[in-house]
Amino acid sequence: MNSAEQPRPKGSKSGGTPGGSDFLQLDVGQAPPGGRTEWLTARIRAAIADGTLPVGSRLPAGRVLAAELKVSRGLVTEAYQRLADAGQVVGRGRAGTVVVAAPVAAAVPRTPDASGPHGPVAPSGPARPVRSGAPVDPVDPLGPAGPFGPQAAGPLVDALRAVPARIDLSPGVPDLTAFPRTAWLQAERRVLAGLTPADFGYGNPQGTPALRAAVTGWLARNRGIRADPDEVVVVAGVAQALGLLAHVLREEGVRRIAVEDPGSLGARRQLEYGRLETVPVPVDESGLDTAALRASGAAVVLLTPAHQFPTGVVLDGERRRELLGWAAAGGLVVEDDYDAEHRYDRAPVPALRALLPEGVCYAGSVSKLLAPALRMGWLLVPPRLRDAVVAAKRYADLGNPVLAQLVLARLMESGELERHLRFVRRRHRRRRDAMLRAIAAHLPGARVHGAAAGLHLMVTFDGAAFEDTALAAAALALGVKAHPLSWHRIRPGAPGLVLGYAAGPPGELEEGIALLGRALTRLR
């Protein structure tokens, strides 16, 4: 059969030999049958990963690349869209499609001669994560001194964060690809246009009046909290809020603080760094056990009542009344309003601060709504603590950067932040649903907790004989990061994992859970 008699390639615009392009030396003839979209996506993703297409590179126009490859324009558009969904490229109108981020280096080496329907595949069997950059970390992440090993020490979450992995299911990270760059830039330009030279001097350590006013409006609209701007202290995230409170409470003679168990390892370490002893109080399906809180003798408690970390339970009505009664009798509640705005299948839960302002220190931030890199949050405290907290903030850092405060204030006042919240809520719901489907398919017997809200799921393996740190280590060997539930426990309990779903596209989440299932099978 001569070339004129060759069958028309599937997906081509015309007959003849498959098309090719100078761009990445693409040859559509190398694509597997029925897998051209996956092939093109994988080739571009690989070029971004190895630096062939650095950040800032512009991809060819879709119609041009489609013509060169002799495929439909829709095929190229779909490949570009998959890369955009993964946060690696962004469409900029007439400026074209531009590379904005490189994927994390693969944790499992790929072989050039092994391929599958979606491009190159990793060799079978466990493999060590590949480290990149210099200097080389001398600690083996899968060894005894690694984050899951018996000799692990120091900040475990930071140690795990530093280990490269192909798929990261760590909790506490929003969809960073959704950061509203355009809205932020427009707001920043408007703010800069209105600033006077004096505005570039040292600011008020309590925070700019504009942001404090905007925060009170945001909290009134979204959390039912009525407050005056003078009650707000702008802080560098909830972590700093806890650090400031630890300092102030110690100055007042407090030495012990009750915490939820299980509860956030990071929050617990922050308080311990502030030289407070943390006292564990059990959490059940109704939230913090208030009877156990009374029995603990602690005068202060930190809790996450709207979406408890990591279980996801909501402090129920009876427990709320008991807790507020305890606070009214002289106790102090530190309310971390964790993930309160990220809800999908339940009604909003009022903040404790809205019910008893004089007995509640309220901390919130935009780390889970916009990005943790902004280091922007707020702290509301009872009047008797306010001056001491402002003084602690002054001596900590003289206050948050003024320009970022003013930009955030404009986003809050203009309605852009609410629009962004509605957008990411829909996006996070789809990702949560993808993870739930994957867990049902690949982790049979796992119990899922906290699916109605938040950015993570907790799964437990009741009656299992393995250590959850062993499961997390086995998953890391396959290129998947996850938090073992035991990290967030003080007292022993069922093994489990805390799995973040907001930061990854659905396909990546499904692959990560499938690999977790493989790791689980090897342990049993």
C-alpha positions as CSV (number, residue, x, y, z in Angstrom):
1,M,0.0,0.0,0.0
2,N,1.5,3.3,-1.0
3,S,1.2,6.6,1.0
4,A,-1.9,7.7,-0.9
5,E,-3.6,4.5,0.2
6,Q,-2.8,4.8,3.9
7,P,-5.9,5.0,6.2
8,R,-6.6,8.4,7.6
9,P,-5.1,8.6,11.1
10,K,-7.7,8.9,13.9
11,G,-8.0,12.5,15.1
12,S,-6.1,13.9,12.1
13,K,-7.5,16.7,10.0
14,S,-6.3,15.2,6.8
15,G,-4.9,11.9,5.5
16,G,-1.3,11.0,4.9
17,T,1.4,10.4,7.4
18,P,1.0,11.6,11.0
19,G,2.0,15.1,11.6
20,G,5.1,16.5,13.4
21,S,6.1,19.8,14.9
22,D,9.4,21.5,15.6
23,F,8.0,22.3,19.0
24,L,9.6,19.7,21.3
25,Q,10.2,17.6,18.2
26,L,6.7,16.2,18.6
27,D,5.9,13.2,16.3
28,V,2.2,12.2,16.6
29,G,3.1,8.9,15.1
30,Q,4.6,8.0,18.5
31,A,1.3,8.4,20.3
32,P,-0.5,5.2,21.3
33,P,-3.8,4.5,19.5
34,G,-6.6,6.3,21.3
35,G,-4.2,8.1,23.6
36,R,-3.1,11.1,21.8
37,T,-4.4,13.7,24.3
38,E,-2.6,11.9,27.1
39,W,0.6,11.6,25.0
40,L,0.7,15.3,24.2
41,T,-0.1,16.3,27.8
42,A,2.7,14.0,29.1
43,R,5.2,15.3,26.6
44,I,4.6,18.9,27.5
45,R,4.5,18.1,31.2
46,A,7.9,16.3,30.9
47,A,9.4,19.3,29.1
48,I,8.3,21.6,31.9
49,A,9.6,19.2,34.5
50,D,13.1,18.9,33.0
51,G,13.5,22.6,32.3
52,T,13.1,22.4,28.5
53,L,10.1,24.7,29.0
54,P,11.1,26.9,31.9
55,V,8.6,29.1,33.8
56,G,7.6,32.0,31.5
57,S,7.8,29.9,28.3
58,R,4.9,30.4,25.9
59,L,3.3,27.3,24.3
60,P,2.4,27.4,20.6
61,A,-1.1,28.6,19.7
62,G,-3.5,25.7,19.7
63,R,-4.5,26.1,16.1
64,V,-0.9,26.2,15.0
65,L,0.2,23.1,16.9
66,A,-2.9,21.2,15.8
67,A,-2.2,22.1,12.2
68,E,1.5,20.9,12.5
69,L,0.5,17.7,14.2
70,K,-2.5,17.1,11.9
71,V,-4.8,16.6,14.8
72,S,-8.0,18.4,15.8
73,R,-7.7,21.7,17.6
74,G,-9.9,20.3,20.3
75,L,-7.3,17.7,21.1
76,V,-4.6,20.4,21.7
77,T,-7.1,22.5,23.7
78,E,-7.8,19.5,25.9
79,A,-4.1,18.9,26.6
80,Y,-3.6,22.5,27.4
81,Q,-6.6,22.5,29.7
82,R,-5.2,19.5,31.6
83,L,-2.0,21.3,32.2
84,A,-3.9,24.4,33.3
85,D,-6.0,22.3,35.8
86,A,-2.7,21.0,37.2
87,G,-1.5,24.6,37.7
88,Q,1.4,24.3,35.3
89,V,0.2,26.7,32.6
90,V,-2.2,29.5,32.4
91,G,-4.0,31.1,29.4
92,R,-3.4,34.8,29.1
93,G,-5.6,35.9,26.2
94,R,-3.6,37.3,23.3
95,A,-0.4,36.6,25.2
96,G,-1.1,32.9,24.7
97,T,-0.6,30.0,27.1
98,V,2.3,30.4,29.4
99,V,4.2,28.0,31.7
100,V,3.7,29.2,35.3
101,A,4.9,26.3,37.5
102,A,7.0,23.2,37.2
103,P,5.7,19.9,38.8
104,V,7.4,18.5,41.8
105,A,10.2,16.2,40.8
106,A,9.1,12.6,40.5
107,A,9.7,10.6,43.6
108,V,9.9,7.4,41.6
109,P,12.5,7.3,38.8
110,R,11.1,6.8,35.3
111,T,12.8,4.7,32.7
112,P,13.0,6.0,29.1
113,D,12.1,2.6,27.5
114,A,9.1,1.8,29.6
115,S,5.8,3.4,28.5
116,G,2.1,3.0,29.1
117,P,-1.1,4.5,27.8
118,H,-0.3,7.8,29.6
119,G,3.3,8.0,28.7
120,P,6.4,6.7,30.6
121,V,5.6,4.6,33.6
122,A,7.7,4.0,36.8
123,P,9.4,0.7,37.4
124,S,7.5,-1.6,39.7
125,G,8.5,-2.1,43.3
126,P,9.4,0.4,46.0
127,A,11.9,3.1,45.3
128,R,13.5,5.8,47.3
129,P,12.5,9.4,46.7
130,V,14.9,11.2,44.4
131,R,16.4,14.3,46.0
132,S,17.3,17.3,43.9
133,G,19.3,20.4,44.5
134,A,22.3,21.0,46.8
135,P,23.4,20.4,49.4
136,V,22.2,16.8,49.7
137,D,20.2,16.0,52.8
138,P,22.2,13.3,54.7
139,V,19.0,12.0,56.4
140,D,17.3,9.2,54.6
141,P,13.5,10.1,54.6
142,L,12.7,6.4,54.8
143,G,15.4,5.6,57.4
144,P,15.2,5.5,61.2
145,A,15.9,9.3,61.5
146,G,13.4,10.2,58.8
147,P,10.0,11.7,59.6
148,F,8.4,8.3,60.0
149,G,11.3,6.6,61.7
150,P,11.7,5.6,65.4
151,Q,14.5,8.2,65.8
152,A,12.5,11.1,64.2
153,A,13.0,14.4,66.0
154,G,12.3,18.1,65.4
155,P,9.5,19.5,63.3
156,L,8.1,16.4,61.6
157,V,5.8,18.3,59.2
158,D,8.7,20.4,58.0
159,A,10.9,17.3,57.5
160,L,8.2,15.7,55.4
161,R,7.6,18.9,53.4
162,A,11.2,18.9,52.4
163,V,11.1,15.4,50.9
164,P,10.3,15.5,47.1
165,A,7.4,13.3,46.1
166,R,5.4,13.0,42.9
167,I,2.0,13.2,44.7
168,D,1.5,15.3,47.9
169,L,-1.6,14.5,49.9
170,S,-0.5,16.5,52.9
171,P,-3.4,18.3,54.7
172,G,-3.6,22.0,55.2
173,V,-2.9,23.3,51.7
174,P,-5.5,24.9,49.5
175,D,-5.6,24.9,45.7
176,L,-2.6,27.2,45.1
177,T,-3.2,27.2,41.4
178,A,-6.4,29.1,42.0
179,F,-4.7,32.1,43.7
180,P,-6.5,35.2,42.2
181,R,-3.4,36.7,40.6
182,T,-5.3,39.1,38.4
183,A,-7.5,40.4,41.2
184,W,-4.6,40.7,43.5
185,L,-2.5,42.6,41.0
186,Q,-5.4,45.0,40.2
187,A,-6.0,45.7,43.8
188,E,-2.3,46.3,44.4
189,R,-2.2,48.8,41.6
190,R,-5.1,50.7,43.0
191,V,-3.7,50.7,46.5
192,L,-0.3,51.9,45.2
193,A,-1.9,54.7,43.2
194,G,-3.5,56.1,46.4
195,L,-0.6,55.8,48.8
196,T,1.3,58.9,50.1
197,P,5.1,58.8,50.9
198,A,4.2,58.7,54.6
199,D,2.3,55.4,54.0
200,F,5.6,53.7,53.3
201,G,6.9,54.3,56.8
202,Y,6.5,52.0,59.8
203,G,2.9,51.0,60.3
204,N,0.8,50.3,63.4
205,P,1.9,47.0,64.9
206,Q,-1.8,46.2,65.6
207,G,-2.4,46.4,61.8
208,T,-3.6,49.0,59.3
209,P,-7.0,50.6,60.2
210,A,-8.2,49.6,56.6
211,L,-7.6,45.9,57.1
212,R,-8.9,45.8,60.7
213,A,-12.1,47.4,59.4
214,A,-12.3,45.0,56.5
215,V,-11.8,42.0,58.8
216,T,-14.7,43.1,61.0
217,G,-16.9,43.3,58.0
218,W,-15.7,39.9,56.7
219,L,-16.3,38.3,60.1
220,A,-19.8,39.9,60.4
221,R,-20.8,38.6,57.0
222,N,-19.3,35.2,57.1
223,R,-18.9,34.2,60.8
224,G,-21.6,36.1,62.6
225,I,-19.1,38.0,64.7
226,R,-19.8,41.6,65.7
227,A,-16.5,43.4,66.5
228,D,-15.0,46.8,66.5
229,P,-11.8,47.4,64.4
230,D,-9.9,48.2,67.6
231,E,-10.5,44.6,68.8
232,V,-8.6,43.2,65.8
233,V,-4.9,42.4,65.9
234,V,-3.4,41.6,62.4
235,V,-1.0,38.7,62.7
236,A,1.2,36.5,60.5
237,G,-1.2,33.6,60.4
238,V,-2.8,31.5,63.2
239,A,0.7,30.1,64.1
240,Q,1.8,33.6,65.2
241,A,-1.5,34.2,67.0
242,L,-0.8,31.1,69.1
243,G,2.8,32.2,69.8
244,L,1.6,35.6,70.9
245,L,-1.0,34.1,73.1
246,A,1.4,31.6,74.7
247,H,3.7,34.5,75.6
248,V,0.9,36.7,77.1
249,L,-0.6,33.8,79.0
250,R,2.7,32.8,80.5
251,E,3.2,36.4,81.6
252,E,-0.2,36.1,83.4
253,G,0.9,32.9,85.2
254,V,-0.7,30.3,82.9
255,R,1.5,27.2,82.6
256,R,-0.9,24.6,81.1
257,I,-3.3,24.6,78.1
258,A,-5.8,21.9,77.2
259,V,-5.7,20.8,73.6
260,E,-7.9,18.4,71.5
261,D,-6.7,14.8,71.1
262,P,-6.4,14.1,68.3
263,G,-5.5,17.6,67.3
264,S,-3.1,19.6,65.2
265,L,0.6,18.6,65.8
266,G,1.7,22.0,64.5
267,A,-0.5,24.0,66.9
268,R,0.6,21.8,69.8
269,R,4.3,22.3,68.9
270,Q,3.7,26.1,68.7
271,L,2.2,26.2,72.2
272,E,5.0,24.0,73.6
273,Y,7.6,26.3,72.0
274,G,5.9,29.1,73.9
275,R,6.6,27.0,77.1
276,L,3.1,25.9,77.8
277,E,2.4,22.4,78.8
278,T,-0.3,20.8,76.6
279,V,-2.9,18.7,78.3
280,P,-4.8,16.2,76.0
281,V,-8.6,16.2,76.1
282,P,-10.4,13.5,74.1
283,V,-12.5,14.3,71.0
284,D,-15.5,12.1,70.0
285,E,-18.3,12.4,67.5
286,S,-19.7,15.4,69.4
287,G,-16.4,17.3,69.5
288,L,-14.3,18.1,72.5
289,D,-15.2,16.2,75.7
290,T,-16.2,19.1,78.0
291,A,-16.4,16.8,81.1
292,A,-12.9,15.7,80.5
293,L,-11.9,19.4,80.1
294,R,-13.3,20.2,83.5
295,A,-11.5,17.2,85.0
296,S,-8.2,18.3,83.5
297,G,-8.0,21.4,85.7
298,A,-6.7,23.5,82.8
299,A,-7.9,27.1,82.7
300,V,-7.4,27.6,79.0
301,V,-8.3,25.4,76.0
302,L,-7.4,25.5,72.3
303,L,-10.0,23.9,70.0
304,T,-11.3,23.9,66.4
305,P,-15.0,23.9,66.9
306,A,-16.3,24.6,63.4
307,H,-14.3,21.8,61.7
308,Q,-12.2,19.9,64.2
309,F,-8.7,19.0,63.0
310,P,-8.2,16.2,62.0
311,T,-11.5,14.4,62.6
312,G,-13.7,17.0,60.9
313,V,-16.5,16.8,63.6
314,V,-18.4,19.9,64.6
315,L,-18.8,20.8,68.3
316,D,-22.4,20.0,68.9
317,G,-25.0,22.2,70.6
318,E,-24.9,20.6,74.0
319,R,-21.1,20.7,74.1
320,R,-21.1,24.3,73.0
321,R,-23.4,25.3,75.9
322,E,-21.2,23.3,78.3
323,L,-18.0,24.9,77.0
324,L,-19.4,28.4,77.1
325,G,-20.6,27.8,80.7
326,W,-17.0,26.7,81.6
327,A,-15.7,29.9,80.0
328,A,-18.2,32.1,81.7
329,A,-17.1,30.6,85.0
330,G,-13.5,31.8,84.4
331,G,-12.1,29.6,81.7
332,L,-10.6,31.0,78.5
333,V,-11.3,29.5,75.0
334,V,-8.8,29.9,72.2
335,E,-10.9,29.4,69.0
336,D,-8.9,28.4,65.9
337,D,-11.6,28.9,63.2
338,Y,-10.0,26.2,61.1
339,D,-11.5,25.6,57.7
340,A,-14.8,27.2,58.7
341,E,-15.5,28.7,55.3
342,H,-14.8,25.5,53.4
343,R,-18.1,23.6,53.8
344,Y,-20.0,21.5,51.2
345,D,-22.8,19.4,52.7
346,R,-23.7,21.2,55.9
347,A,-25.0,24.5,57.1
348,P,-22.5,27.1,58.5
349,V,-21.6,26.8,62.2
350,P,-21.6,30.0,64.3
351,A,-18.3,31.0,65.8
352,L,-17.9,30.7,69.6
353,R,-16.6,34.3,69.7
354,A,-20.0,35.5,68.4
355,L,-21.6,34.0,71.5
356,L,-19.2,35.0,74.3
357,P,-16.7,37.7,73.2
358,E,-15.3,38.2,76.7
359,G,-14.3,34.5,77.1
360,V,-13.0,33.7,73.7
361,C,-9.8,34.5,71.8
362,Y,-10.6,34.1,68.1
363,A,-7.9,33.4,65.5
364,G,-8.4,33.1,61.7
365,S,-6.4,33.6,58.5
366,V,-6.4,33.5,54.7
367,S,-3.9,30.7,54.6
368,K,-6.5,28.1,53.5
369,L,-8.6,30.6,51.4
370,L,-5.8,32.3,49.5
371,A,-2.3,31.0,50.3
372,P,-0.2,30.3,53.4
373,A,2.7,32.3,51.8
374,L,0.8,35.5,52.5
375,R,1.2,35.0,56.3
376,M,-1.9,37.0,57.0
377,G,-4.4,36.5,59.7
378,W,-6.2,38.1,62.6
379,L,-6.6,37.7,66.4
380,L,-9.5,39.0,68.5
381,V,-9.0,38.8,72.3
382,P,-11.0,39.9,75.3
383,P,-10.3,43.5,76.4
384,R,-8.1,42.5,79.3
385,L,-5.6,40.9,77.0
386,R,-5.6,43.3,74.1
387,D,-2.8,45.7,75.2
388,A,-0.5,42.8,76.1
389,V,-1.1,41.1,72.8
390,V,-0.4,44.3,70.8
391,A,2.8,44.8,72.8
392,A,3.9,41.2,72.1
393,K,3.2,41.7,68.3
394,R,5.2,45.0,68.4
395,Y,8.2,43.4,69.9
396,A,7.9,40.3,67.6
397,D,8.1,42.0,64.3
398,L,6.7,45.6,64.4
399,G,3.7,44.5,62.5
400,N,2.8,42.8,59.2
401,P,3.8,44.4,55.9
402,V,1.5,47.3,55.2
403,L,1.1,46.9,51.4
404,A,-0.2,43.3,51.6
405,Q,-2.6,44.4,54.4
406,L,-4.1,47.1,52.2
407,V,-4.4,44.8,49.2
408,L,-6.2,42.2,51.3
409,A,-8.5,44.9,52.7
410,R,-9.5,46.0,49.2
411,L,-10.2,42.4,48.1
412,M,-12.4,42.0,51.2
413,E,-14.3,45.3,50.7
414,S,-14.8,44.8,46.9
415,G,-16.4,41.4,47.2
416,E,-13.5,39.7,45.3
417,L,-12.7,37.5,48.3
418,E,-16.2,36.2,48.5
419,R,-16.2,35.5,44.7
420,H,-12.9,33.6,45.1
421,L,-14.4,31.6,48.0
422,R,-17.4,30.6,45.9
423,F,-15.0,29.5,43.1
424,V,-12.7,27.4,45.2
425,R,-15.5,25.9,47.1
426,R,-16.9,24.4,43.9
427,R,-13.4,23.3,42.9
428,H,-12.6,21.7,46.3
429,R,-15.9,19.9,46.3
430,R,-15.0,18.2,43.0
431,R,-11.7,17.2,44.4
432,R,-13.1,15.9,47.6
433,D,-15.6,13.8,45.6
434,A,-12.8,12.3,43.5
435,M,-10.9,11.3,46.6
436,L,-14.0,9.7,48.2
437,R,-14.5,7.6,45.0
438,A,-10.9,6.6,45.0
439,I,-10.9,5.6,48.7
440,A,-14.0,3.5,48.1
441,A,-12.2,1.7,45.3
442,H,-8.7,1.3,46.6
443,L,-8.9,1.4,50.4
444,P,-11.6,-1.1,51.3
445,G,-12.4,-1.2,55.0
446,A,-11.2,2.3,55.6
447,R,-13.5,4.6,57.6
448,V,-13.8,8.2,56.3
449,H,-14.3,11.1,58.7
450,G,-15.0,14.8,58.1
451,A,-16.1,14.8,54.5
452,A,-18.8,17.5,54.9
453,A,-16.3,20.3,55.1
454,G,-12.7,21.3,55.1
455,L,-9.7,20.6,52.8
456,H,-8.8,17.1,54.1
457,L,-10.3,13.7,55.0
458,M,-9.3,11.5,57.9
459,V,-9.4,7.8,57.3
460,T,-9.0,5.2,60.0
461,F,-8.3,1.4,59.8
462,D,-10.1,0.1,62.9
463,G,-8.6,-3.2,64.2
464,A,-5.6,-3.0,61.9
465,A,-2.3,-4.4,63.3
466,F,0.1,-2.1,61.4
467,E,1.5,1.2,62.5
468,D,0.2,4.2,60.4
469,T,3.8,5.5,60.2
470,A,4.7,2.3,58.4
471,L,1.9,2.9,56.0
472,A,3.0,6.5,55.4
473,A,6.6,5.4,54.9
474,A,5.4,2.7,52.4
475,A,3.4,5.3,50.5
476,L,6.4,7.7,50.4
477,A,8.5,4.9,48.9
478,L,5.9,4.9,46.1
479,G,6.0,8.6,45.7
480,V,3.0,9.7,47.8
481,K,3.1,12.0,50.9
482,A,0.5,11.7,53.6
483,H,0.3,12.4,57.3
484,P,0.0,9.4,59.7
485,L,-2.8,10.1,62.1
486,S,-0.6,9.2,65.0
487,W,1.4,12.4,64.4
488,H,-1.7,14.3,65.6
489,R,-2.4,12.1,68.6
490,I,-1.1,12.3,72.1
491,R,-2.7,9.2,73.4
492,P,-2.8,5.9,71.4
493,G,-5.6,5.2,69.0
494,A,-6.6,3.4,65.8
495,P,-4.1,3.8,62.9
496,G,-5.1,6.2,60.2
497,L,-4.1,8.8,57.7
498,V,-4.9,12.5,57.2
499,L,-5.3,13.2,53.5
500,G,-5.4,16.6,51.9
501,Y,-7.3,16.9,48.6
502,A,-7.5,20.6,47.8
503,A,-4.1,21.0,46.3
504,G,-4.2,18.3,43.6
505,P,-6.2,17.7,40.5
506,P,-8.7,14.8,40.5
507,G,-6.6,12.5,38.4
508,E,-3.6,13.0,40.7
509,L,-5.7,12.3,43.8
510,E,-7.1,9.1,42.3
511,E,-3.6,7.9,41.4
512,G,-2.3,8.8,44.9
513,I,-5.1,6.8,46.7
514,A,-4.4,3.9,44.3
515,L,-0.8,3.9,45.4
516,L,-1.8,4.1,49.0
517,G,-3.9,1.0,48.4
518,R,-0.9,-0.7,47.0
519,A,1.2,0.3,50.0
520,L,-1.6,-1.0,52.3
521,T,-1.6,-4.3,50.6
522,R,2.1,-4.8,51.1
523,L,1.7,-4.2,54.9
524,R,-1.1,-6.7,55.3
